[in-house]
Amino acid sequence: MQTDFFKYQAQTTQFAAGFEVEKASGSYIYGKNGHGYLDFVAGVSANTLGHSHPKIVEAIKTQAEKYLHVMVYGEYAQEMPVKLCKLLADSTPEPLEVTYLVNSGAEAIDGALKLAKRFTGREEIISMTDSYHGNTHGALSVSGNEYHKREFRPLLPMVSFIEFNNQDHFSKITEKTACVLAETIQGAAGFLVPESDYFFNLKKRCEEVGALLILDEIQPGFGRTGKLFAFEHFGMVPDILVMGKGMGGGVPVGAFMSSKEIMHSLSHSPKLGHITTFGGNPLIAAASHATLHEVVESNLMNEIQEKENLFRELLVHPKIKNVNGKGLMLAVNLGSPDFTLEVAKRCMEKGLIVFWQLYRNEYLRISPPLTISLEEIKEGCDIIIDVLNGN
């Protein structure tokens, strides 16, 4: 299988592991080699409830026995997409009330940008330096790392950048600005957390000039920081909320959410302002609904702080420079990309899956399932410390 993987499936790097997966359950992935591997990555923050969570599997099975795809997005009322959108509205503060379901976080970013331009009638988009929002042409255009996009220019025009956490740059947001886009916690840059008043003041500036604030919660959303969405830590509500990854608990999904007034602008002049064939797919919606229901109804979010504290207590070593992030979204600075890659390789050999950050390869990613136990955290951190000790 590994030979065919490298021969027939397009690669994204020149050093893919090619690890052969047999099955996955809970906090573990099992290889065809018969070994189990504790997963500190969760499919890059996607497997919110771990692997093959029984409630997600059951929801998929139940829906699969009824029907799969029946019509393009937005035409037919289907039980699970409607239930998902209603639960999102019930679980988020006003004025967030209407959700547009799509296929991925990147598509949700593209849809959110279109929505902001359509509603405001403006053209200028402001994003953040070192941001990452996906790899479609639109999402890449508003991502803030030139190395990753220079080979694909020309990209969207009328996009400019301000520095994350720098409130002196707010003066660049003017009456010409359609929207300001930001990750609530910067992911690829090393899980950078905003200053306590940063987003409150950013939203205030947007309101002053009539621009919309779009927050990208594709990674920190769905309980990863101890709140359903990370913006809830900062005393404000975005005009447009973008989600993905952990929303589906292991299936491909994305969405953007706003007020009824703003979202209505995509339905006319022209009609089909954004359209997707498989967005709102009932099978995907069933999995997403099961994931959201479990996150909001269980005690998982109340456990996040204790789990973060344990990680920070255990991940202390002379070779660890610092630990960024919040909740179960942590980045461990090991000083150099080469050393971090070597640590990740050695951890895998010892039965622990870790990864690195896209822009800042010196950071080791820690983003396990929210369901990870304290004992599993200890087990994985022991492996990391053992590797750092040269064993």
C-alpha positions as CSV (number, residue, x, y, z in Angstrom):
1,M,0.0,0.0,0.0
2,Q,2.8,2.4,0.8
3,T,4.3,1.9,-2.7
4,D,1.0,2.6,-4.3
5,F,0.5,5.7,-2.0
6,F,3.7,7.3,-3.3
7,K,3.1,6.2,-6.9
8,Y,-0.5,7.2,-7.4
9,Q,-1.5,9.8,-4.7
10,A,-0.3,13.3,-5.1
11,Q,2.1,14.4,-2.4
12,T,2.3,17.7,-0.5
13,T,5.9,17.4,0.6
14,Q,9.0,15.4,-0.4
15,F,9.1,13.7,3.0
16,A,5.7,12.3,3.7
17,A,5.8,9.5,6.3
18,G,3.6,7.1,4.3
19,F,2.5,5.5,7.6
20,E,0.0,2.7,6.8
21,V,-3.2,3.0,8.9
22,E,-5.2,-0.1,9.9
23,K,-7.7,1.5,12.2
24,A,-8.2,4.3,14.8
25,S,-10.1,4.5,18.0
26,G,-10.2,6.9,20.9
27,S,-6.8,8.6,21.3
28,Y,-4.9,6.0,19.2
29,I,-4.2,5.2,15.6
30,Y,-3.2,1.6,14.8
31,G,-0.8,0.8,12.0
32,K,-0.7,-2.3,9.8
33,N,2.5,-3.1,11.6
34,G,0.3,-4.1,14.6
35,H,1.4,-1.1,16.8
36,G,-0.8,1.5,18.4
37,Y,0.2,5.2,18.4
38,L,-1.0,7.8,20.9
39,D,-2.3,10.7,18.8
40,F,-1.4,14.2,20.0
41,V,-2.4,15.8,16.7
42,A,-6.0,14.7,16.1
43,G,-5.9,15.0,12.4
44,V,-4.6,18.5,12.8
45,S,-7.3,19.6,15.3
46,A,-10.0,17.8,13.3
47,N,-10.9,14.8,15.5
48,T,-12.5,16.7,18.3
49,L,-13.9,13.6,20.1
50,G,-11.1,11.3,19.2
51,H,-11.2,8.6,16.5
52,S,-14.3,6.7,15.6
53,H,-16.4,8.2,18.5
54,P,-19.4,5.9,18.8
55,K,-22.0,8.7,18.8
56,I,-20.5,10.1,15.5
57,V,-20.3,6.6,13.9
58,E,-23.9,5.9,14.9
59,A,-25.1,9.2,13.5
60,I,-23.4,8.5,10.2
61,K,-24.9,5.0,10.0
62,T,-28.4,6.2,10.9
63,Q,-28.3,8.9,8.2
64,A,-26.7,6.6,5.6
65,E,-29.7,4.2,5.9
66,K,-32.1,7.1,5.1
67,Y,-30.5,9.0,2.2
68,L,-27.3,10.6,1.1
69,H,-27.1,13.5,-1.3
70,V,-30.4,14.6,-2.7
71,M,-30.1,18.2,-4.0
72,V,-27.7,21.1,-4.2
73,Y,-27.3,23.3,-1.2
74,G,-30.2,25.4,0.0
75,E,-33.1,23.9,-2.0
76,Y,-34.5,21.1,0.2
77,A,-35.2,21.0,3.9
78,Q,-33.2,18.1,5.3
79,E,-33.4,17.1,8.9
80,M,-29.7,16.9,9.9
81,P,-28.5,20.1,8.3
82,V,-31.4,22.0,9.8
83,K,-30.8,20.5,13.2
84,L,-27.1,21.4,13.0
85,C,-27.7,25.0,12.0
86,K,-30.4,25.4,14.8
87,L,-28.0,23.9,17.4
88,L,-25.3,26.3,16.3
89,A,-27.7,29.3,16.6
90,D,-28.7,28.1,20.1
91,S,-25.1,27.7,21.2
92,T,-23.7,31.0,20.0
93,P,-24.4,34.6,21.1
94,E,-26.4,37.1,19.1
95,P,-26.4,38.3,16.4
96,L,-25.0,35.0,15.1
97,E,-28.0,33.1,13.9
98,V,-27.8,31.8,10.3
99,T,-25.2,29.3,9.1
100,Y,-24.0,28.5,5.6
101,L,-22.7,25.0,5.4
102,V,-19.8,24.2,3.0
103,N,-17.2,21.5,2.5
104,S,-14.1,22.9,4.1
105,G,-12.6,25.7,6.2
106,A,-11.0,27.2,3.1
107,E,-14.3,27.3,1.2
108,A,-15.9,28.9,4.3
109,I,-13.2,31.6,4.2
110,D,-13.9,32.3,0.5
111,G,-17.7,32.4,1.2
112,A,-17.2,34.8,4.2
113,L,-15.1,37.2,2.1
114,K,-17.7,37.2,-0.7
115,L,-20.4,37.9,1.9
116,A,-18.5,40.8,3.5
117,K,-17.9,42.4,0.1
118,R,-21.5,41.8,-1.0
119,F,-23.0,43.3,2.2
120,T,-20.8,46.3,2.5
121,G,-20.4,47.1,-1.2
122,R,-16.7,47.6,-0.6
123,E,-13.6,46.0,-2.1
124,E,-10.8,46.3,0.4
125,I,-9.9,43.3,2.6
126,I,-7.5,43.5,5.5
127,S,-5.9,40.4,6.9
128,M,-3.1,39.7,9.4
129,T,0.6,39.1,8.8
130,D,1.6,35.4,9.4
131,S,-2.0,34.3,9.2
132,Y,-3.1,31.1,7.6
133,H,-6.6,30.6,6.2
134,G,-6.3,27.7,3.7
135,N,-5.1,27.1,0.2
136,T,-7.8,27.9,-2.3
137,H,-7.0,31.0,-4.3
138,G,-9.2,33.2,-2.2
139,A,-8.0,31.8,1.2
140,L,-4.3,31.9,0.0
141,S,-4.8,35.5,-1.0
142,V,-5.6,36.5,2.6
143,S,-3.0,34.3,4.2
144,G,0.0,36.3,5.5
145,N,3.1,34.3,4.6
146,E,4.6,35.3,1.3
147,Y,6.8,32.2,0.9
148,H,3.7,30.0,0.7
149,K,1.9,32.1,-2.0
150,R,4.4,33.9,-4.2
151,E,4.6,31.1,-6.7
152,F,0.8,31.3,-7.2
153,R,0.4,35.0,-7.9
154,P,-1.5,36.9,-9.2
155,L,-4.0,36.4,-6.3
156,L,-6.9,38.5,-5.2
157,P,-6.4,42.3,-5.5
158,M,-7.2,44.9,-2.8
159,V,-5.8,42.8,0.0
160,S,-3.6,44.4,2.6
161,F,-2.1,43.2,5.9
162,I,-1.8,44.5,9.5
163,E,0.2,43.0,12.3
164,F,-1.6,40.7,14.7
165,N,-1.7,42.1,18.3
166,N,-0.5,45.5,17.1
167,Q,-3.3,48.0,17.9
168,D,-1.3,50.9,16.3
169,H,-2.3,49.4,12.9
170,F,-6.0,49.9,13.5
171,S,-5.7,53.3,11.7
172,K,-5.3,51.3,8.4
173,I,-8.9,50.1,8.8
174,T,-11.0,52.8,7.1
175,E,-14.4,53.5,5.4
176,K,-12.9,51.7,2.3
177,T,-12.5,48.5,4.2
178,A,-15.1,45.7,3.5
179,C,-13.8,43.4,6.2
180,V,-11.0,42.6,8.6
181,L,-10.1,38.9,8.8
182,A,-8.2,37.3,11.7
183,E,-7.6,34.0,13.3
184,T,-8.7,34.2,16.9
185,I,-5.6,32.3,17.7
186,Q,-2.9,32.3,15.0
187,G,-2.3,28.7,14.0
188,A,0.5,28.3,11.5
189,A,2.5,31.1,13.2
190,G,2.8,29.0,16.4
191,F,-0.5,29.2,18.2
192,L,-0.2,32.9,19.0
193,V,-2.8,34.2,21.5
194,P,-4.2,37.7,21.3
195,E,-3.7,40.3,24.0
196,S,-6.7,40.5,26.3
197,D,-8.2,43.6,24.8
198,Y,-7.1,43.2,21.2
199,F,-10.2,41.8,19.7
200,F,-12.5,44.0,21.7
201,N,-10.8,47.1,20.4
202,L,-10.5,45.6,16.8
203,K,-14.3,45.1,16.7
204,K,-14.8,48.6,18.0
205,R,-12.6,50.0,15.2
206,C,-14.5,48.0,12.6
207,E,-17.8,49.3,13.9
208,E,-16.5,52.9,13.8
209,V,-15.8,52.7,10.0
210,G,-18.6,50.2,9.0
211,A,-16.3,47.3,8.2
212,L,-17.2,43.7,9.1
213,L,-15.0,41.6,11.4
214,I,-14.5,38.0,10.3
215,L,-13.0,35.6,12.8
216,D,-11.4,32.4,11.6
217,E,-12.2,29.7,14.2
218,I,-11.3,26.8,12.0
219,Q,-8.8,25.4,14.5
220,P,-9.8,26.8,17.9
221,G,-13.5,26.3,17.5
222,F,-15.6,23.5,19.0
223,G,-14.3,23.5,22.5
224,R,-10.6,23.3,21.9
225,T,-9.8,26.4,24.1
226,G,-12.4,25.6,26.8
227,K,-15.1,27.7,25.2
228,L,-17.2,26.6,22.2
229,F,-15.4,29.3,20.2
230,A,-12.3,31.1,21.3
231,F,-13.8,34.6,20.7
232,E,-15.9,34.0,23.8
233,H,-12.8,34.6,25.9
234,F,-12.4,38.1,24.7
235,G,-15.7,39.9,25.3
236,M,-16.9,40.5,21.8
237,V,-18.8,38.8,18.9
238,P,-17.6,38.8,15.3
239,D,-19.9,39.8,12.4
240,I,-19.0,36.7,10.5
241,L,-17.7,33.5,12.2
242,V,-15.8,30.9,10.1
243,M,-15.5,27.2,11.3
244,G,-14.3,23.9,10.0
245,K,-11.8,21.1,11.1
246,G,-13.1,20.0,14.5
247,M,-16.7,20.8,13.5
248,G,-17.2,17.4,11.9
249,G,-15.3,15.2,14.4
250,G,-13.4,13.6,11.5
251,V,-15.5,14.3,8.4
252,P,-14.9,17.1,5.9
253,V,-16.9,20.2,6.6
254,G,-16.8,24.0,7.0
255,A,-19.3,26.8,7.6
256,F,-19.6,30.5,8.0
257,M,-22.2,32.1,10.2
258,S,-23.6,35.6,10.6
259,S,-26.8,37.5,11.3
260,K,-29.9,37.0,9.2
261,E,-29.5,40.5,7.8
262,I,-26.0,40.0,6.6
263,M,-26.4,36.5,5.3
264,H,-29.5,37.4,3.3
265,S,-27.4,39.5,0.9
266,L,-26.0,36.3,-0.7
267,S,-29.5,35.2,-1.8
268,H,-30.2,38.0,-4.3
269,S,-28.7,40.4,-6.8
270,P,-27.4,38.0,-8.1
271,K,-29.2,34.9,-6.8
272,L,-26.9,32.0,-5.9
273,G,-24.3,34.5,-4.5
274,H,-22.5,31.4,-3.2
275,I,-23.4,27.9,-4.2
276,T,-22.1,24.5,-3.4
277,T,-23.2,21.1,-4.5
278,F,-22.2,19.0,-1.4
279,G,-22.3,21.7,1.3
280,G,-24.8,20.7,3.9
281,N,-24.6,17.0,2.9
282,P,-26.8,15.1,5.3
283,L,-24.2,12.5,6.2
284,I,-21.7,15.2,7.1
285,A,-24.3,17.2,8.9
286,A,-25.3,14.2,11.0
287,A,-21.6,13.7,12.1
288,S,-21.3,17.4,12.8
289,H,-24.5,17.6,14.8
290,A,-23.4,14.6,16.9
291,T,-20.0,16.3,17.5
292,L,-21.5,19.7,18.5
293,H,-24.1,18.1,20.7
294,E,-21.5,16.1,22.6
295,V,-19.2,19.1,23.0
296,V,-22.0,21.4,24.4
297,E,-23.8,18.8,26.5
298,S,-20.9,16.9,28.0
299,N,-18.3,18.1,30.6
300,L,-15.5,18.2,28.0
301,M,-15.0,22.0,27.8
302,N,-14.9,22.2,31.6
303,E,-11.9,19.8,31.6
304,I,-9.8,21.7,29.1
305,Q,-8.0,24.0,31.6
306,E,-7.0,21.1,33.8
307,K,-5.6,19.3,30.7
308,E,-3.7,22.4,29.5
309,N,-2.3,22.9,33.0
310,L,-1.0,19.3,33.0
311,F,0.7,19.7,29.6
312,R,2.4,22.8,30.8
313,E,3.5,21.2,34.0
314,L,5.0,18.2,32.3
315,L,6.5,19.8,29.2
316,V,9.4,21.5,31.1
317,H,12.9,20.8,29.8
318,P,16.1,22.8,29.0
319,K,15.5,22.1,25.3
320,I,11.9,23.6,25.4
321,K,12.2,27.4,24.9
322,N,8.5,28.2,25.5
323,V,5.0,26.8,25.0
324,N,2.5,29.0,23.1
325,G,-1.3,28.6,22.8
326,K,-4.4,28.0,24.8
327,G,-6.4,25.0,25.9
328,L,-5.6,21.9,23.8
329,M,-4.0,24.1,21.2
330,L,-0.3,24.2,22.2
331,A,2.9,24.8,20.4
332,V,6.2,23.7,22.0
333,N,9.2,25.7,20.8
334,L,12.2,23.4,20.4
335,G,14.5,26.0,18.8
336,S,15.1,24.8,15.3
337,P,13.1,23.2,12.5
338,D,15.6,20.3,12.0
339,F,15.6,19.4,15.7
340,T,11.7,19.5,15.8
341,L,11.4,17.2,12.8
342,E,13.9,14.8,14.4
343,V,11.9,14.9,17.7
344,A,8.7,14.2,15.8
345,K,10.3,11.2,14.1
346,R,11.7,9.8,17.3
347,C,8.4,10.2,19.1
348,M,6.7,8.3,16.3
349,E,9.2,5.5,16.8
350,K,8.3,5.4,20.4
351,G,4.5,5.3,19.8
352,L,3.5,9.0,19.9
353,I,2.2,11.1,17.0
354,V,3.2,14.8,17.0
355,F,3.6,17.2,14.2
356,W,5.0,20.7,13.5
357,Q,3.6,24.1,12.7
358,L,3.2,25.1,9.1
359,Y,5.1,28.5,9.2
360,R,7.1,28.0,12.3
361,N,8.7,24.5,12.0
362,E,10.6,25.0,15.2
363,Y,7.3,24.5,17.1
364,L,6.0,21.1,17.9
365,R,2.2,20.9,17.6
366,I,0.1,19.6,20.5
367,S,-3.6,19.4,19.5
368,P,-5.0,16.1,20.8
369,P,-8.6,15.1,20.9
370,L,-10.6,16.9,23.6
371,T,-11.4,13.4,25.0
372,I,-7.8,12.6,25.8
373,S,-7.4,11.4,29.4
374,L,-5.0,12.8,32.0
375,E,-3.2,9.4,32.0
376,E,-2.7,9.6,28.2
377,I,-1.4,13.1,28.5
378,K,1.2,11.9,31.0
379,E,2.1,8.9,28.7
380,G,2.7,11.2,25.7
381,C,4.6,13.8,27.6
382,D,6.9,11.2,29.1
383,I,7.8,10.1,25.6
384,I,8.5,13.7,24.5
385,I,10.8,14.3,27.5
386,D,12.4,10.9,27.0
387,V,13.2,11.9,23.4
388,L,14.5,15.3,24.5
389,N,16.8,13.5,26.9
390,G,18.3,11.7,24.0
391,N,16.8,8.3,24.6
